[in-house]
Structures are given as structure tokens and as C-alpha cells.
Amino acid sequence: MEDLFANLELTLNQELPSLPESQQQLLKELSIDENQPGTILRDFQTLIDFLQPKGVEVSSVNHLLPLKILSELNSRLSHPIDTKLKRPVQKSYPYINGLYLLLRSSGIGQITSQGKKQFLVLDEAVLESWSNLNLTERYFTLLEAWLIWGNNEVLGERHNGWNNLGKCLQFWGHIPDKGLNLTKYDDQQTLGYNPGLHNVALSELFGLLTIKQGKAEAGKGWRIISVERLPLGDALFMLLFPVGIVGKFEEDININFGHLQPSLQPFFPEWQNNLTLPQQGFTDGIYIFKVSVAKSWRRIAIPAKRELSWLAGTILDAFDFDDDHLYEFSYKDRFGRTCSIGHPYMESPPFADQIRIGDLPLEPGASMTYLYDFGDNWKFNVQLEAIEPSDNKIKKAKILEIHGDAPQQYWSEDDDWDEEE
């Protein structure tokens, strides 16, 4: 299998070999339902049902599922795992971790703020679009949410530039024809890094491989005895290999499903429709931000039609900072991806003087980080507290409230240093 992928890569700039007739026939004859080729549709629905009707409270930083629900959710899945960890977290349950990735990457699940608490809830508009898809369309929607759009940032991990399709292709090429045997825990350690245990688990849920589980030892988590490729996995990854090598979808700002449709629809003509996501528009009004740094904070009102660069300058004025340095705003979008908007003098767009406040996909309770001066790295937390009706009296940014003394922007050896600042 590894040699096959190597040959494919060498011919990438030439005419790619067609899928063998036997694999084409396999795809054409495949019938997709809640239990085949894997249980992905059944398990994904289990997660959706688990969250209805009000969602669940999640962790404040990475928005992951709480410890108290993991064991119960694990028991409801088609492949419950055995773990002997004292305090297992979401990552300790790779099937749950993978399903969570699909929920966020598809846009069906989103994070909302209720006071100081964060909740994972279902987006009713996207859920309605999901309900109108047939089973084949749902299967491939989730496949794209996983392989193309699944950014591991949403799992609290660092994004390394490889999408999951690239990771899985690399992993697939290293599985022997007779299967990958893992005789001890240490043998499976590399799978946690590449392709990631959640990707291994999702490969089984999609019916691409089989996993033989073992009994967990005291103080240890999921035990994998062996991994074996299935014919569907061979055919699918063979077909998608060119996409995995040249695809740059993870760099797209907007997520639109159907990128794999040209490659797969000839085998699955019932794939006609794709999941529809709401388009982010302009939200007018007066935005109220609470900006904090060190032990001080400022409350700022700014009209939605003002550019983000206005907010940047107002923050500096509010804390008596000069404006001699570059800056960058960053926030997490609804899919858990980090989005950045830079100073107008930076090299890569988008730029703060081209983005209006009302263009930001933020809801009250959400926060941005305003990083100012890349040498001293001043980090301001910018929380959107409310969006109030438009007010003609407020045409520029306005400082509403001041709390605490601003930290000293520059420090010298002659100054007293407060470490907490």
C-alpha cells in the first residue's frame, strides 16, 4: 500500500491511474445506511440526541465536554471503550473526540455564552438542513467535515497545517496488508501523534478499517490490539489521494460542503444536495466591549460601521499606550478555528482597516485577543458584552468606564516592577 501511494505521488503531474475496476464496482454497489459501511450515522445521531434540547456546559477555554457526561455518552456508542484512567477527559475517548470534531466542523454544533458559562448547543438552522439530507448525503457531509474541514484546534490541539485527509493518507500507507499489530501499549503511542487516535476511531466509524480492542490496564486508557484496512478504505483513499496532496481547503475562510462531490458522485448518484450553513452578514448596532489587561479594564462603545482599526486605536488611548507598534486581533470562529486580523501594515490580509466591527462573527459573551507590540506582547482580552441598538449620538468610539490604573507600557531598570502586571 505504501508503494502504491508513492507511485501515485510520482505521477501527480502526469495522468493519474484510474481506480481499478474491482474498486469502482465496490463503490457503485455500496449501500449507505445507519449501520453500514460503518456506524458513523447512528453514532453521530446519538451525540445529537444527547445534546437536545438545551445542550451541555463545556470547558471555558477549549469548550470540551465535561468529565461527568463522558462515561454515559461512551456507553451509548456502538464502540464503547474500556479505560482505567482515574480522571478520563474527552481525549481519553477517541470515538467521542472524533464525533465532537464532526459536530463542530460541520457547523451543527456551536458554542454560545450564557453569562460566564460556555455551552455546546445545536444550531437549529443547520440541523434543519441536515435533516433534509438523505443518508448518503449525510455520510459524505460528515466525511468532508472530518477529512477536509476538521481542524484539530477544536480539540484543544495545535494546528500543524496538515488536514485530516493528509494525515490519514500517510497513516494508510503504513498499514501492512495483513494489518498493523500492536503487541503492547508503547506500540500504539505513535498513533496518538499521527494520525491521532480520534482519526483512527473515525476510520472505523466510517467503515474504512476495523479495530480490535484489548482490555485496558490500570491507570491506562484505550487499548488497541490491531488495525486492519478494509476494501472500502483502500478504494476511498485511492480515489481521494490527489485531493489530499494538492488540496488547500483548510486555508479557506468559508466552509462550503461539496468539494468531494465531483470525485464521488459518479459512484453515488444519490448525492445531490449538501449541508447549508448560514452566511455571516453585517450586524448593525453599538458594540459594547470590556477590554482587560493586568488588573485594569475599560468599557468601550463603538458603532458597528467603524473599522476594527478604530477599536485598536481606542484601546491604546484608553490605556495611555502609544501607537508605534503593530498589532493583531484573534478570535475563534464557530468552527473552532483561530482567525486573525492584522495591522494595516502587516503582510497578509485580512487587515483591521478593511473589517468593520459589525462584520465580526461574534455574539455577546465571546472574546477576542488584541496582541499589541510583537516585542513586548501586550495581550488585551476584548470581550463583547452586548450589541445595543444604533445611536446617532455615538458616531465614534467612546470610553464608557475606566477601572484600575493602566499598566506602564515601557519598563526600565529604574522602575518598580509588579510581576502581576
Helices and strands as residue ranges (DSSP letters): H 2-10, H 21-29, H 40-51, E 56-58, H 67-76, G 90-92, H 94-106, E 109-114, E 117-122, H 124-131, H 135-147, G 152-155, H 164-172, E 180-181, G 185-192, H 197-205, E 209-213, E 224-229, H 231-246, G 249-251, H 261-264, E 286-293, E 296-303, H 308-318, E 327-332, E 338-342, G 357-359, E 367-372, E 378-388, E 398-403
